[in-house]
């Protein structure tokens, strides 16, 4: 069972831009809960609690129990609008979910065993192509993260999605190709050393006596 976050919310009487501005003037962040064959529900959240939640890694792949006026609605964060100058949240959307719901989420990637990578020990660098993978998952099987081992990888080697063990019922949204997640690239120092070796003429053999 994935981790479930709890956020407190209050029901808003009205929806719309004017009501949202009034909510922000009152010091709260407007939001909406939709889906699940029920009417959309306008809500508001306490800004500091919401900002702490948004700062957590993998927030958009985390189930949220919204405590709204004595009831609890399980939902998944879908979209946040930010102020262009201050980056403060202006509005947030949540989608209601049930046990049978399948959702598409971006799951963060974590890389381990750096010290066991031959290429990194030689001075190579980890080139991360995807910091997160879009997966279609059952709502009760969303992974907190995907773990990628760098064990044995040398300079020039790559890690593809086929090398990652996915939780049961989860599948990548990209299915037509075995896409790259990361690779081990040569650093500038390694490239310069290789170029120097390649340009150095072989030592002359000693003349026969």
C-alpha positions in Angstrom: 0.0 0.0 0.0 1.5 3.4 -1.0 2.0 6.1 1.5 -1.0 8.3 2.1 -0.7 11.9 3.0 -3.4 13.8 5.0 -4.3 17.4 4.3 -7.0 19.5 6.0 -9.4 21.5 3.7 -12.5 23.6 4.0 -15.5 23.6 1.7 -15.9 26.8 -0.3 -19.4 28.0 -0.9 -18.8 29.2 -4.5 -16.5 28.4 -7.4 -15.2 30.6 -10.1 -12.4 33.2 -10.5 -14.0 35.8 -8.2 -14.6 33.3 -5.4 -11.0 32.1 -5.8 -9.6 35.6 -5.5 -11.7 36.1 -2.4 -10.3 32.9 -0.9 -6.7 34.1 -1.6 -7.5 37.4 0.0 -8.6 35.5 3.1 -5.2 33.9 3.3 -6.0 30.5 1.9 -5.3 28.6 -1.3 -8.4 27.7 -3.5 -8.7 24.2 -5.0 -11.1 21.8 -6.5 -11.9 18.1 -6.0 -13.4 16.4 -9.1 -14.1 13.0 -10.6 -15.6 9.8 -9.1 -19.0 10.4 -10.7 -19.6 13.2 -8.3 -20.0 16.9 -8.7 -16.8 19.0 -8.4 -16.2 20.3 -4.9 -14.6 23.7 -4.4 -12.2 23.7 -1.4 -9.5 25.8 0.2 -6.3 24.8 2.0 -4.0 26.4 4.5 -1.0 27.7 2.5 1.9 26.7 4.7 0.6 23.1 5.1 0.1 22.9 1.3 3.6 24.3 0.6 5.2 21.7 2.9 3.3 19.0 1.0 4.3 20.4 -2.4 8.0 20.4 -1.3 7.9 16.6 -0.7 9.5 14.4 -3.4 6.9 12.6 -5.5 4.0 14.7 -4.3 2.1 14.1 -7.6 2.4 10.4 -7.2 1.1 10.4 -3.6 -2.4 9.6 -2.5 -4.0 12.3 -0.3 -6.7 12.0 2.3 -8.5 15.3 2.2 -10.3 16.0 5.5 -13.1 18.3 4.5 -15.6 19.4 7.2 -15.7 16.1 9.0 -15.5 13.8 5.9 -12.5 12.2 4.2 -12.1 12.1 0.4 -9.2 10.1 -1.1 -7.7 11.9 -4.0 -4.6 12.3 -6.2 -3.0 15.7 -6.8 -3.2 16.6 -10.5 -2.2 20.2 -11.1 -1.0 23.2 -9.3 -0.9 26.8 -10.5 1.8 29.0 -9.2 2.2 32.8 -9.0 4.7 33.8 -11.7 6.7 36.1 -9.5 6.6 34.5 -6.0 6.1 30.8 -6.9 3.4 30.6 -4.3 0.6 28.1 -5.0 -2.5 29.9 -6.4 -4.8 26.9 -7.1 -4.7 23.1 -6.8 -6.7 20.3 -8.5 -7.3 16.9 -6.9 -8.9 13.9 -8.6 -11.0 11.6 -6.5 -9.9 7.9 -6.6 -11.3 4.6 -5.6 -9.7 1.2 -5.1 -10.4 0.2 -8.7 -9.1 3.4 -10.2 -6.0 3.3 -12.5 -4.0 6.5 -12.8 -1.1 7.9 -14.7 1.6 9.4 -12.4 5.2 10.4 -12.7 7.3 8.3 -10.3 10.7 9.7 -9.2 13.8 7.6 -10.0 16.5 6.9 -7.4 20.0 5.7 -8.4 22.0 3.4 -6.1 25.4 1.6 -6.1 27.3 4.6 -7.5 30.5 3.2 -5.9 30.0 -0.1 -7.8 29.9 1.5 -11.2 33.2 0.9 -13.1 32.6 4.0 -15.2 32.1 6.3 -12.3 35.2 5.0 -10.6 37.1 5.8 -13.7 36.0 9.4 -13.6 32.9 9.2 -15.7 29.7 11.1 -14.9 26.1 9.9 -14.5 24.0 11.4 -17.3 20.4 11.3 -16.0 17.9 11.4 -19.0 14.8 10.9 -16.9 14.4 12.0 -13.3 10.9 10.5 -13.3 9.0 7.8 -15.2 5.4 8.1 -16.3 3.6 5.0 -15.2 0.0 3.8 -15.4 -0.8 2.1 -12.1 -3.6 0.9 -9.9 -4.3 3.5 -7.4 -3.4 1.2 -4.5 -0.1 0.2 -6.1 1.6 3.5 -6.9 5.3 3.1 -6.0 7.0 5.8 -4.0 10.1 5.6 -6.3 11.8 3.4 -8.9 15.3 2.2 -7.9 18.0 1.9 -10.6 21.2 0.2 -9.8 24.5 1.4 -11.4 26.3 -1.8 -10.4 28.9 -2.8 -13.1 28.1 0.0 -15.5 31.1 1.3 -17.5 31.6 4.5 -19.6 29.3 4.2 -22.6 26.8 2.0 -20.9 23.1 2.9 -20.6 20.2 1.9 -18.4 16.9 1.3 -20.1 13.4 0.9 -18.8 13.5 -2.8 -19.4 16.2 -3.2 -16.7 13.9 -1.7 -14.0 11.6 -4.0 -12.0 8.2 -2.4 -11.9 5.5 -3.1 -9.3 2.8 -5.5 -10.3 0.1 -3.9 -12.4 2.3 -0.9 -13.3 3.4 -0.2 -16.8 5.2 2.7 -18.5 3.1 5.0 -20.7 5.8 4.7 -23.4 5.5 1.1 -24.7 6.7 1.3 -28.2 10.5 1.6 -27.3 12.9 0.6 -24.6 13.7 4.2 -23.6 16.9 5.3 -21.8 16.8 6.4 -18.2 20.5 7.2 -17.7 23.9 6.6 -19.1 27.6 6.7 -17.9 29.4 9.4 -20.0 33.1 10.2 -20.1 34.0 13.4 -18.3 36.1 16.1 -20.0 39.2 14.8 -18.0 38.6 11.3 -19.2 38.2 12.4 -22.8 41.3 14.5 -22.7 43.3 11.6 -21.3 42.1 9.3 -24.0 42.9 11.9 -26.7 46.4 12.3 -25.3 47.0 8.6 -25.3 45.7 8.3 -28.9 47.9 11.2 -30.1 51.1 10.0 -28.5 53.3 8.1 -31.0 54.5 4.7 -29.9 58.0 4.5 -28.4 60.6 3.6 -30.9 62.0 0.1 -30.5 65.7 0.0 -29.5 68.2 -0.5 -32.3 69.6 -4.0 -32.7 73.2 -4.3 -31.4 
